Amino acid sequence: MPASSAPASGGTILDPLPAAVDAAERRDRLGKIATEIRRSVVEMIGRARLGHIGGDLSATDTLATLFFAVLKVDPGAPTDPNRDRLILSKGHCSAALYSTLSLRGFFPTGDLATFMQPLSALNGHPNRRKVPGVEANTGPLGHGLPIGVGSAIAAKLSGADWRTFVVLGDGELQEGSNWEAAMCAGHRALDSLTAIVDRNRLQQGARTEDTNRLDPLADKWRAFGWDAVECDGHDHQALFEAFTAPRSGKPVCVIANSIKGKGVSFIEDRVEWHHKVPSPEQVERALKELAR
Ligand SMILES: Cc1ncc(C[n+]2csc(CCOP(=O)(O)OP(=O)(O)O)c2C)c(N)n1
């Protein structure tokens, strides 16, 4: 287990990384945190018999890097006006977000066992009024980036230096609202805004490039007035560097090349695991592969 401390509310929280760690230690510690998040996702979905396991596991390293090494957030003050904002636009991957928030200390890890249960705050799609650390209600694809643009405009108008990050699915980019938002962000030079595309090349039921081709994806963002960089979406150091590069006067899109289902061999890059649920035996196998 990575460095941890026990919250007053019970369960285990993991400590964020200090700013001064070197690249090797950052990789090591974020890798261990990501394993904990993945284990939690598998357990939650296995218990609830519902969820979107493939997309949860592909976005895990992005969420781990953001919440444990990049975002200026305080779980004790989740609505601090000066906090950075993270919007999970691919809201169907709520299990990864809840696991990350909880392990970071936003709410007790014991609550994760209520995922999808009647009256639980941990619904299939995140709700900002129910869950500390959730910045926007998402689930209907195509809404997170427009909300993120509004957030970045607000920061700019008030002269504040907090940042907004939006995690998008690649299939989600087929929603036209993303491109209206991208055009607006480019026009307004919203350089406090970072969009991250979880580029796992699968969507629901098919490959993105067979459904509605996205490539050349970086060029599309650049044409809308953004900087665009590509990196390995499972390399924590590469993600860290992409998320913390100096501001350039333009919004930034990080295309995080990822594998849907990353970390569990029989789930990786298989279209049926968009929202297939592992059997109890498969949960056991997955947890063995995700050994600490
Ligand atoms: C507007 C809208 N249409 C359809 C859906 C149903 N839906 C949920 S996830 C998904 C596929 C999303 O693919 P992608 O963005 O690539 O996510 P990932 O593969 O990373 O899970 C679809 C079509 C939805 N949530 N919202």
Ligand as a Chemical Component Dictionary entry (heavy atoms), coordinates in Angstrom:
data_LIG
# 
_chem_comp.id                   LIG 
_chem_comp.type                 NON-POLYMER 
_chem_comp.pdbx_formal_charge   1 
_chem_comp.three_letter_code    LIG 
# 
loop_
_chem_comp_atom.comp_id 
_chem_comp_atom.atom_id 
_chem_comp_atom.alt_atom_id 
_chem_comp_atom.type_symbol 
_chem_comp_atom.charge 
_chem_comp_atom.model_Cartn_x 
_chem_comp_atom.model_Cartn_y 
_chem_comp_atom.model_Cartn_z 
_chem_comp_atom.pdbx_ordinal 
LIG C1  C1  C 0 -25.818 11.945 -25.112 1  
LIG C2  C2  C 0 -25.552 10.511 -24.762 2  
LIG N1  N1  N 0 -25.766 9.558  -25.687 3  
LIG C3  C3  C 0 -25.552 8.260  -25.383 4  
LIG C4  C4  C 0 -25.133 7.901  -24.142 5  
LIG C5  C5  C 0 -24.914 6.426  -23.779 6  
LIG N2  N2  N 1 -23.495 6.138  -23.658 7  
LIG C6  C6  C 0 -22.905 6.013  -22.437 8  
LIG S1  S1  S 0 -21.274 5.728  -22.545 9  
LIG C7  C7  C 0 -21.306 5.728  -24.231 10 
LIG C8  C8  C 0 -20.054 5.513  -25.040 11 
LIG C9  C9  C 0 -19.020 6.550  -24.735 12 
LIG O1  O1  O 0 -17.808 6.259  -25.368 13 
LIG P1  P1  P 0 -16.511 6.975  -24.904 14 
LIG O2  O2  O 0 -16.779 8.433  -24.791 15 
LIG O3  O3  O 0 -15.424 6.589  -25.834 16 
LIG O4  O4  O 0 -16.278 6.454  -23.446 17 
LIG P2  P2  P 0 -15.373 5.221  -22.942 18 
LIG O5  O5  O 0 -15.170 4.297  -24.097 19 
LIG O6  O6  O 0 -14.095 5.827  -22.512 20 
LIG O7  O7  O 0 -16.130 4.604  -21.814 21 
LIG C10 C10 C 0 -22.609 5.954  -24.695 22 
LIG C11 C11 C 0 -22.974 6.021  -26.123 23 
LIG C12 C12 C 0 -24.939 8.929  -23.188 24 
LIG N3  N3  N 0 -24.518 8.679  -21.949 25 
LIG N4  N4  N 0 -25.147 10.228 -23.538 26 
# 
loop_
_chem_comp_bond.comp_id 
_chem_comp_bond.atom_id_1 
_chem_comp_bond.atom_id_2 
_chem_comp_bond.value_order 
_chem_comp_bond.pdbx_ordinal 
LIG C1  C2  SING 1  
LIG C2  N1  SING 2  
LIG C2  N4  DOUB 3  
LIG N1  C3  DOUB 4  
LIG C3  C4  SING 5  
LIG C4  C5  SING 6  
LIG C4  C12 DOUB 7  
LIG C5  N2  SING 8  
LIG N2  C6  DOUB 9  
LIG N2  C10 SING 10 
LIG C6  S1  SING 11 
LIG S1  C7  SING 12 
LIG C7  C8  SING 13 
LIG C7  C10 DOUB 14 
LIG C8  C9  SING 15 
LIG C9  O1  SING 16 
LIG O1  P1  SING 17 
LIG P1  O2  DOUB 18 
LIG P1  O3  SING 19 
LIG P1  O4  SING 20 
LIG O4  P2  SING 21 
LIG P2  O5  DOUB 22 
LIG P2  O6  SING 23 
LIG P2  O7  SING 24 
LIG C10 C11 SING 25 
LIG C12 N3  SING 26 
LIG C12 N4  SING 27 
# 
